[in-house]
Amino acid sequence: MNKNIKILLAVFAVLITVYFLFFRTGEKVSTEKIDAKLFVADSSKIDKIEIVKNSETILLEKVNNQWKLTKPVEYPADTTNVYLLLRDLKNFKLESVASENPVKFSSYLDSVNNAKVSTYQEGVLLGTFILGKSQANDNSYIKKPEENRILLASNLTASLFTRSAKDFRNKFILSIMPYSVNSVSFKSTDSNNVDFSVTKDTAGKWNISGDSVSFSVMEGFLNLLANFNTDDFIDSVITDLPVPTFTVTVNAAGQPTVINLYKEKSSDPNAAPSYITQISGNKQLFRLFGALASQLMKKRTDFIPPKQN
């Protein structure tokens, strides 16, 4: 292959790339020179992020050096998801003008997850942009509220900013160190009629009414309690909770922790079960779906398999 053909193939490859990046919408991309940054952010100094999506406002604020969700409810924030926002707000760049034709703006803006993002640093508004659709990977279309054009931004992942409020809440709800647990009691009011306790003797061995429980089986359950997270939150006040469907009482270091689970009623008989969950010493109510709740609602046979005939 001679040198000229190699050059032509290289040019052709570049043109194909440009086409897929900028021209497949059917609209030519402006070659107008634009600033590389919408604003210059220091992720360690950003102290407030407001996301307005449809009728929901999500407000994340750094309070006493700790991130909190302050709207629509006040709750400790999931810092993993917050740090992903901070990363993008610091690193995203403006690559080009994607459109200056208002008729075609709907091709770039998402009518469902069309989020308006405002970033504050040390109490001062750095900037606001309307987040549109993803273009590819971590590229997204954005629009300044005061401008009549669509911009293409790189290093900006739209899906990180369009999460629901509960995704920004810290789902951690319980931590009991396995070594501190002396006994765990299980009791139900449903047809299973569960009522037993697993206790640790002075030698550190576990048993149910004298019958030995495998260390590995008990360790698996206790490790669940060491870092227990909820599926969802219930923010409404419920004052007329019935008798719990299932109760787990964990005695650790002389301090009992009571976990009550109330099966929620559903109009759909085929729907997966869910449980309102109440933990002693915590005013917040949680929702556990069937798979997670079942890890708490143990039967005796979960610890000691029935004997084979």
C-alpha contacts under 8 A as a table, 3 or more apart, distances in Angstrom:
res1	aa1	res2	aa2	distance
1	M	5	I	6.56
1	M	6	K	6.95
2	N	5	I	5.61
2	N	6	K	6.55
3	K	6	K	5.17
3	K	7	I	6.33
4	N	7	I	5.13
4	N	8	L	6.24
5	I	8	L	5.05
5	I	9	L	6.16
6	K	9	L	5.16
6	K	10	A	6.23
7	I	10	A	5.13
7	I	11	V	6.25
8	L	11	V	5.13
8	L	12	F	6.09
9	L	12	F	4.98
9	L	13	A	6.20
10	A	13	A	5.15
10	A	14	V	6.41
11	V	14	V	5.16
11	V	15	L	6.27
12	F	15	L	5.09
12	F	16	I	6.24
13	A	16	I	5.15
13	A	17	T	6.31
14	V	17	T	5.13
14	V	18	V	6.25
15	L	18	V	5.09
15	L	19	Y	6.10
16	I	19	Y	5.05
16	I	20	F	6.37
17	T	20	F	5.36
17	T	21	L	6.17
18	V	21	L	5.13
18	V	22	F	5.86
18	V	23	F	7.23
19	Y	22	F	5.50
19	Y	23	F	4.80
19	Y	24	R	6.25
20	F	23	F	6.10
20	F	24	R	5.60
21	L	24	R	7.14
22	F	25	T	7.18
22	F	27	E	7.96
22	F	28	K	7.08
22	F	29	V	6.05
22	F	98	A	7.25
23	F	26	G	5.57
23	F	27	E	5.87
23	F	28	K	5.77
23	F	29	V	6.95
24	R	27	E	7.42
27	E	98	A	8.00
27	E	99	S	7.21
28	K	98	A	7.65
28	K	99	S	7.72
29	V	96	S	7.24
29	V	97	V	6.04
29	V	98	A	5.12
29	V	99	S	6.54
30	S	96	S	6.93
30	S	97	V	5.34
30	S	98	A	6.67
30	S	99	S	7.32
31	T	96	S	7.18
31	T	97	V	7.38
32	E	96	S	7.65
32	E	97	V	7.25
33	K	96	S	7.81
34	I	94	L	7.44
34	I	95	E	7.86
34	I	96	S	6.97
34	I	97	V	7.91
35	D	38	L	7.00
35	D	94	L	6.89
36	A	93	K	5.35
36	A	94	L	4.91
36	A	95	E	6.78
37	K	40	V	6.45
37	K	92	F	7.30
37	K	93	K	5.18
37	K	94	L	5.84
38	L	93	K	7.27
38	L	94	L	6.96
38	L	127	G	7.35
39	F	126	L	6.34
39	F	127	G	6.41
40	V	90	K	6.91
40	V	126	L	7.86
41	A	45	K	7.79
41	A	46	I	7.16
41	A	89	L	6.78
41	A	90	K	4.97
41	A	121	Q	7.41
41	A	126	L	7.61
42	D	45	K	5.35
42	D	46	I	6.34
42	D	90	K	6.12
42	D	121	Q	7.75
43	S	46	I	5.33
43	S	86	L	5.33
43	S	87	R	6.70
43	S	89	L	7.43
43	S	90	K	5.82
45	K	121	Q	5.58
45	K	122	E	5.99
46	I	49	I	7.85
46	I	86	L	7.55
46	I	119	T	7.24
46	I	120	Y	5.78
46	I	121	Q	4.12
46	I	122	E	6.30
47	D	61	E	5.64
47	D	62	K	4.93
47	D	120	Y	6.01
47	D	121	Q	5.48
47	D	122	E	6.05
47	D	123	G	6.84
48	K	59	L	7.25
48	K	60	L	5.60
48	K	61	E	4.41
48	K	62	K	6.36
48	K	119	T	6.17
48	K	120	Y	5.02
48	K	121	Q	6.91
48	K	123	G	7.57
49	I	59	L	5.96
49	I	60	L	5.20
49	I	61	E	6.58
49	I	117	V	7.16
49	I	118	S	5.85
49	I	119	T	4.89
49	I	120	Y	6.30
50	E	57	T	7.12
50	E	58	I	5.81
50	E	59	L	4.62
50	E	60	L	6.39
50	E	116	K	7.91
50	E	117	V	5.74
50	E	118	S	5.12
50	E	119	T	6.64
51	I	57	T	5.82
51	I	58	I	5.07
51	I	59	L	6.44
51	I	115	A	6.22
51	I	116	K	5.61
51	I	117	V	4.69
51	I	118	S	6.60
51	I	161	F	7.30
52	V	55	S	7.28
52	V	56	E	5.86
52	V	57	T	4.47
52	V	58	I	6.29
52	V	115	A	5.51
52	V	116	K	5.07
52	V	117	V	6.64
53	K	56	E	5.31
53	K	57	T	6.37
53	K	113	N	6.33
53	K	114	N	6.02
53	K	115	A	4.50
53	K	116	K	6.48
53	K	162	T	7.47
54	N	112	V	7.30
54	N	113	N	7.31
54	N	114	N	7.18
54	N	115	A	7.43
56	E	72	P	7.60
57	T	71	K	6.54
57	T	72	P	6.47
58	I	69	L	7.45
58	I	70	T	7.67
58	I	71	K	5.19
58	I	72	P	6.04
58	I	165	A	6.18
59	L	69	L	5.91
59	L	70	T	5.53
59	L	71	K	4.87
59	L	72	P	7.29
60	L	67	W	6.80
60	L	68	K	5.72
60	L	69	L	4.62
60	L	70	T	6.00
60	L	71	K	7.32
60	L	77	A	7.59
61	E	67	W	5.60
61	E	68	K	5.41
61	E	69	L	6.42
61	E	70	T	6.75
62	K	65	N	5.56
62	K	66	Q	5.16
62	K	67	W	4.27
62	K	68	K	6.14
63	V	66	Q	5.14
63	V	67	W	6.09
63	V	68	K	6.76
67	W	76	P	6.66
67	W	77	A	5.57
67	W	78	D	7.99
67	W	79	T	6.77
67	W	82	V	7.85
68	K	74	E	7.03
68	K	75	Y	5.84
68	K	76	P	4.50
68	K	77	A	4.49
69	L	72	P	7.72
69	L	73	V	6.75
69	L	74	E	5.41
69	L	75	Y	5.24
69	L	76	P	5.97
69	L	77	A	5.23
69	L	168	F	6.95
69	L	169	R	6.65
70	T	73	V	5.51
70	T	74	E	4.20
70	T	75	Y	6.53
71	K	74	E	6.08
72	P	165	A	7.32
75	Y	169	R	6.44
75	Y	170	N	7.56
76	P	169	R	6.12
76	P	170	N	5.67
77	A	82	V	7.44
77	A	168	F	5.55
77	A	169	R	4.55
77	A	170	N	4.92
78	D	81	N	5.76
78	D	82	V	6.43
78	D	167	D	7.48
78	D	168	F	5.13
78	D	169	R	4.98
78	D	170	N	4.12
78	D	171	K	7.28
79	T	82	V	4.80
79	T	83	Y	5.88
79	T	168	F	7.85
79	T	170	N	7.51
80	T	83	Y	5.34
80	T	84	L	6.52
81	N	84	L	5.19
81	N	85	L	6.63
81	N	160	L	7.55
81	N	167	D	7.76
81	N	168	F	6.36
82	V	85	L	5.18
82	V	86	L	6.35
82	V	168	F	7.13
83	Y	86	L	4.89
83	Y	87	R	6.08
84	L	87	R	5.11
84	L	88	D	6.45
84	L	160	L	7.25
85	L	88	D	5.30
85	L	89	L	6.10
85	L	160	L	6.65
85	L	161	F	7.07
86	L	89	L	5.09
86	L	90	K	6.14
87	R	90	K	5.34
87	R	91	N	6.14
88	D	91	N	5.09
88	D	92	F	5.51
88	D	155	N	6.12
88	D	156	L	5.37
88	D	157	T	7.27
89	L	92	F	6.00
89	L	119	T	7.98
89	L	156	L	7.54
91	N	155	N	6.23
91	N	156	L	7.83
92	F	153	A	6.38
92	F	154	S	5.49
92	F	155	N	4.54
92	F	156	L	5.38
93	K	153	A	5.36
93	K	154	S	5.34
93	K	155	N	6.71
94	L	151	L	6.78
94	L	152	L	5.95
94	L	153	A	4.42
94	L	154	S	6.45
95	E	151	L	7.41
95	E	152	L	5.54
95	E	153	A	5.55
95	E	154	S	6.64
96	S	151	L	5.83
96	S	152	L	5.38
96	S	153	A	7.51
97	V	100	E	7.51
97	V	149	R	7.09
97	V	150	I	5.97
97	V	151	L	4.52
97	V	152	L	6.18
98	A	141	Y	7.85
98	A	149	R	7.56
98	A	150	I	5.34
98	A	151	L	5.23
98	A	152	L	5.89
99	S	102	P	7.87
99	S	104	K	7.43
99	S	105	F	7.24
99	S	149	R	5.62
99	S	150	I	5.03
99	S	151	L	7.16
100	E	148	N	6.39
100	E	149	R	4.40
100	E	150	I	6.42
101	N	104	K	5.62
101	N	105	F	6.71
101	N	148	N	7.99
101	N	149	R	7.08
102	P	105	F	5.04
102	P	148	N	7.06
102	P	149	R	7.41
103	V	106	S	7.30
104	K	107	S	5.60
104	K	108	Y	7.52
105	F	108	Y	5.40
105	F	109	L	6.18
105	F	149	R	7.99
105	F	150	I	7.11
106	S	109	L	5.11
106	S	110	D	7.09
106	S	111	S	7.64
107	S	110	D	7.85
108	Y	132	G	5.71
108	Y	133	K	5.62
108	Y	141	Y	6.25
108	Y	150	I	7.42
109	L	114	N	6.38
109	L	131	L	7.15
109	L	132	G	4.06
109	L	133	K	5.59
109	L	141	Y	7.34
109	L	142	I	7.76
110	D	113	N	5.46
110	D	114	N	4.86
110	D	132	G	5.31
110	D	133	K	5.54
111	S	114	N	5.43
113	N	132	G	7.84
113	N	162	T	6.02
114	N	130	I	6.91
114	N	131	L	5.93
114	N	132	G	5.90
114	N	162	T	7.96
115	A	130	I	5.80
115	A	131	L	5.27
115	A	132	G	7.41
115	A	161	F	7.29
115	A	162	T	6.60
116	K	128	T	7.05
116	K	129	F	5.83
116	K	130	I	4.35
116	K	131	L	6.10
117	V	128	T	5.52
117	V	129	F	5.46
117	V	130	I	6.19
117	V	131	L	7.09
117	V	161	F	7.98
118	S	125	L	7.24
118	S	126	L	7.61
118	S	127	G	5.87
118	S	128	T	4.28
118	S	129	F	6.70
119	T	125	L	5.95
119	T	126	L	5.57
119	T	127	G	5.74
119	T	128	T	6.46
120	Y	123	G	5.77
120	Y	124	V	5.17
120	Y	125	L	4.29
120	Y	126	L	5.31
120	Y	127	G	7.45
121	Q	124	V	5.26
121	Q	125	L	6.42
121	Q	126	L	6.32
128	T	144	K	6.67
128	T	145	P	7.28
129	F	142	I	6.30
129	F	143	K	5.60
129	F	144	K	4.73
129	F	145	P	6.27
130	I	142	I	5.43
130	I	143	K	4.99
130	I	144	K	6.11
130	I	145	P	6.57
131	L	140	S	7.42
131	L	141	Y	6.38
131	L	142	I	4.62
131	L	143	K	6.66
131	L	158	A	6.82
132	G	140	S	6.48
132	G	141	Y	4.86
132	G	142	I	5.20
132	G	143	K	7.49
132	G	158	A	7.30
133	K	140	S	5.76
133	K	141	Y	5.67
133	K	142	I	7.98
133	K	158	A	6.79
134	S	137	N	7.29
134	S	138	D	7.25
134	S	139	N	5.84
134	S	140	S	4.17
134	S	141	Y	6.33
134	S	157	T	7.07
134	S	158	A	5.95
135	Q	138	D	7.72
135	Q	139	N	5.25
135	Q	140	S	5.10
135	Q	141	Y	6.70
136	A	139	N	5.28
136	A	140	S	7.21
137	N	157	T	7.36
138	D	154	S	6.16
138	D	155	N	5.09
138	D	156	L	5.20
138	D	157	T	4.56
138	D	158	A	7.60
139	N	152	L	7.07
139	N	153	A	5.61
139	N	154	S	4.34
139	N	155	N	5.85
139	N	156	L	5.53
139	N	157	T	6.29
139	N	158	A	7.99
140	S	152	L	5.98
140	S	153	A	5.37
140	S	154	S	6.51
140	S	156	L	5.90
140	S	157	T	6.40
140	S	158	A	6.14
141	Y	150	I	6.56
141	Y	151	L	5.60
141	Y	152	L	4.61
141	Y	153	A	5.96
142	I	150	I	5.89
142	I	151	L	5.28
142	I	152	L	6.35
142	I	153	A	6.85
143	K	147	E	6.99
143	K	148	N	7.73
143	K	149	R	6.38
143	K	150	I	5.00
143	K	151	L	6.00
144	K	147	E	5.28
144	K	148	N	7.78
144	K	149	R	7.76
144	K	150	I	7.91
145	P	148	N	7.94
153	A	156	L	6.36
157	T	160	L	5.85
157	T	161	F	7.58
158	A	161	F	5.61
158	A	162	T	6.60
159	S	162	T	5.17
159	S	163	R	6.64
160	L	163	R	6.17
163	R	167	D	6.09
163	R	168	F	7.67
164	S	167	D	5.49
164	S	168	F	7.30
165	A	168	F	5.45
165	A	169	R	6.91
166	K	169	R	5.12
166	K	232	D	7.19
166	K	233	F	7.45
167	D	170	N	7.95
171	K	229	N	5.04
171	K	230	T	5.28
171	K	231	D	7.28
171	K	232	D	7.62
172	F	227	N	7.08
172	F	228	F	5.99
172	F	229	N	4.26
172	F	230	T	6.51
173	I	227	N	7.96
173	I	228	F	5.97
173	I	229	N	5.42
173	I	230	T	6.54
174	L	225	L	6.66
174	L	226	A	7.08
174	L	227	N	6.24
174	L	228	F	5.11
174	L	229	N	6.97
175	S	225	L	5.78
175	S	226	A	4.41
175	S	227	N	5.11
175	S	228	F	6.35
176	I	180	S	7.47
176	I	181	V	7.64
176	I	222	L	7.94
176	I	225	L	5.61
176	I	226	A	4.75
176	I	227	N	7.58
176	I	252	A	7.48
177	M	180	S	5.62
177	M	181	V	7.07
177	M	222	L	7.68
177	M	223	N	7.86
177	M	225	L	7.46
177	M	226	A	5.24
178	P	181	V	5.56
178	P	219	E	7.42
178	P	222	L	5.24
178	P	223	N	6.43
178	P	225	L	7.64
178	P	226	A	6.58
180	S	252	A	5.03
180	S	253	A	5.41
181	V	184	V	7.66
181	V	250	V	7.00
181	V	251	N	5.81
181	V	252	A	4.03
181	V	253	A	6.55
182	N	199	T	6.05
182	N	200	K	5.37
182	N	250	V	7.98
182	N	251	N	5.78
182	N	252	A	5.63
182	N	253	A	7.30
183	S	197	S	6.83
183	S	198	V	5.51
183	S	199	T	4.25
183	S	200	K	6.11
183	S	250	V	6.19
183	S	251	N	5.33
183	S	252	A	7.27
184	V	197	S	5.58
184	V	198	V	5.28
184	V	199	T	6.58
184	V	248	V	6.97
184	V	249	T	5.64
184	V	250	V	4.58
184	V	251	N	6.18
185	S	195	D	7.54
185	S	196	F	5.89
185	S	197	S	4.13
185	S	198	V	6.35
185	S	247	T	7.94
185	S	248	V	5.65
185	S	249	T	5.06
185	S	250	V	6.57
186	F	194	V	6.53
186	F	195	D	5.60
186	F	196	F	5.56
186	F	197	S	6.12
186	F	246	F	7.45
186	F	247	T	5.93
186	F	248	V	4.85
186	F	249	T	6.71
186	F	297	M	7.35
186	F	298	K	6.99
186	F	299	K	7.73
187	K	193	N	7.30
187	K	194	V	4.91
187	K	195	D	4.35
187	K	196	F	6.72
187	K	246	F	5.76
187	K	247	T	5.25
187	K	248	V	6.65
188	S	192	N	7.02
188	S	193	N	5.48
188	S	194	V	4.92
188	S	195	D	6.63
188	S	244	P	7.49
188	S	245	T	5.56
188	S	246	F	4.23
188	S	247	T	6.24
189	T	192	N	7.60
189	T	193	N	5.87
189	T	194	V	7.48
189	T	243	V	7.81
189	T	244	P	7.07
189	T	245	T	5.27
189	T	246	F	6.46
190	D	193	N	5.79
190	D	245	T	6.05
190	D	246	F	7.74
194	V	299	K	6.30
194	V	300	R	7.74
196	F	208	I	7.33
196	F	300	R	7.09
197	S	208	I	6.10
197	S	209	S	7.75
198	V	206	W	6.53
198	V	207	N	5.60
198	V	208	I	4.91
198	V	209	S	7.82
199	T	206	W	5.50
199	T	207	N	5.57
199	T	208	I	6.50
200	K	203	A	7.75
200	K	204	G	5.55
200	K	205	K	5.34
200	K	206	W	4.46
200	K	207	N	6.55
201	D	204	G	5.32
201	D	205	K	5.52
201	D	206	W	6.46
201	D	207	N	7.80
202	T	205	K	7.46
205	K	212	S	7.67
205	K	213	V	7.78
205	K	215	F	7.30
206	W	212	S	6.06
206	W	213	V	5.27
206	W	214	S	7.29
206	W	215	F	6.98
206	W	218	M	7.57
207	N	210	G	5.44
207	N	211	D	5.12
207	N	212	S	4.32
207	N	213	V	4.97
208	I	211	D	5.09
208	I	212	S	6.56
208	I	213	V	6.99
211	D	304	I	7.90
212	S	304	I	7.62
213	V	217	V	7.22
213	V	218	M	6.96
213	V	303	F	5.96
213	V	304	I	6.08
214	S	217	V	5.29
214	S	218	M	6.38
214	S	303	F	7.34
214	S	304	I	7.82
215	F	218	M	5.23
215	F	219	E	5.87
216	S	219	E	4.96
216	S	220	G	6.15
217	V	220	G	5.27
217	V	221	F	6.70
217	V	303	F	6.48
218	M	221	F	5.24
218	M	222	L	6.22
218	M	303	F	7.24
219	E	222	L	5.08
219	E	223	N	5.98
220	G	223	N	5.29
220	G	224	L	6.58
221	F	224	L	5.26
221	F	225	L	6.89
221	F	295	Q	7.74
222	L	225	L	5.16
222	L	226	A	6.46
223	N	226	A	5.00
223	N	227	N	7.06
224	L	227	N	5.94
224	L	228	F	5.93
225	L	228	F	5.33
230	T	233	F	7.45
230	T	286	F	6.47
230	T	287	R	6.68
230	T	288	L	6.11
231	D	286	F	7.60
231	D	287	R	6.01
231	D	288	L	5.25
231	D	289	F	6.63
231	D	292	L	7.85
232	D	286	F	5.91
232	D	287	R	4.92
232	D	288	L	6.63
233	F	284	Q	7.80
233	F	285	L	6.31
233	F	286	F	4.43
233	F	287	R	5.53
234	I	276	I	7.75
234	I	284	Q	7.35
234	I	285	L	5.20
234	I	286	F	5.31
234	I	287	R	6.42
235	D	284	Q	7.12
235	D	285	L	6.77
238	I	241	L	6.46
241	L	244	P	7.87
241	L	262	Y	7.76
242	P	262	Y	7.50
243	V	262	Y	7.59
244	P	247	T	6.48
244	P	260	N	5.77
244	P	261	L	5.61
244	P	262	Y	4.98
244	P	263	K	7.90
245	T	260	N	7.58
245	T	261	L	5.77
245	T	262	Y	5.01
245	T	263	K	6.14
246	F	260	N	6.02
246	F	261	L	5.19
246	F	262	Y	6.90
246	F	297	M	6.68
247	T	258	V	6.99
247	T	259	I	5.65
247	T	260	N	4.61
247	T	261	L	6.26
247	T	297	M	7.91
248	V	258	V	5.88
248	V	259	I	5.07
248	V	260	N	6.59
248	V	296	L	7.30
248	V	297	M	7.55
249	T	256	P	6.45
249	T	257	T	5.64
249	T	258	V	4.48
249	T	259	I	6.24
250	V	256	P	5.47
250	V	257	T	5.11
250	V	258	V	6.45
251	N	254	G	6.17
251	N	255	Q	5.67
251	N	256	P	4.31
251	N	257	T	6.43
252	A	255	Q	5.33
252	A	256	P	6.23
252	A	257	T	7.83
257	T	279	I	7.24
257	T	280	S	5.95
258	V	279	I	5.85
258	V	280	S	5.29
259	I	277	T	7.00
259	I	278	Q	5.81
259	I	279	I	4.69
259	I	280	S	6.63
260	N	277	T	5.70
260	N	278	Q	5.12
260	N	279	I	6.46
261	L	275	Y	5.71
261	L	276	I	5.70
261	L	277	T	4.61
261	L	278	Q	6.52
262	Y	275	Y	5.14
262	Y	276	I	5.02
262	Y	277	T	6.39
263	K	273	P	7.14
263	K	274	S	6.04
263	K	275	Y	4.42
263	K	276	I	6.40
264	E	273	P	7.15
264	E	274	S	5.74
264	E	275	Y	5.43
264	E	276	I	6.53
266	S	269	P	6.81
266	S	271	A	7.16
268	D	271	A	5.34
272	A	289	F	7.41
272	A	290	G	6.44
273	P	289	F	6.20
273	P	290	G	5.17
274	S	287	R	6.73
274	S	288	L	5.68
274	S	289	F	4.28
274	S	290	G	5.47
274	S	293	A	7.78
275	Y	287	R	5.55
275	Y	288	L	5.19
275	Y	289	F	6.25
275	Y	290	G	7.45
275	Y	293	A	7.14
276	I	285	L	6.76
276	I	286	F	5.79
276	I	287	R	4.77
276	I	288	L	6.60
277	T	285	L	5.87
277	T	286	F	4.96
277	T	287	R	5.73
277	T	288	L	6.72
278	Q	282	N	7.47
278	Q	283	K	7.88
278	Q	284	Q	7.42
278	Q	285	L	5.44
278	Q	286	F	6.63
279	I	282	N	5.62
279	I	283	K	7.83
279	I	285	L	7.76
280	S	283	K	7.98
282	N	285	L	7.88
288	L	292	L	6.11
288	L	293	A	5.57
289	F	292	L	5.81
289	F	293	A	5.99
290	G	293	A	5.10
290	G	294	S	5.90
291	A	294	S	5.39
291	A	295	Q	6.95
292	L	295	Q	5.44
292	L	296	L	7.33
293	A	296	L	5.42
293	A	297	M	6.33
294	S	297	M	4.93
294	S	298	K	6.93
295	Q	298	K	6.70
298	K	302	D	6.16
299	K	302	D	5.38
299	K	303	F	7.42
300	R	303	F	5.58
300	R	304	I	6.17
300	R	305	P	7.97
301	T	304	I	4.80
301	T	305	P	4.77
301	T	306	P	6.16
302	D	305	P	6.41
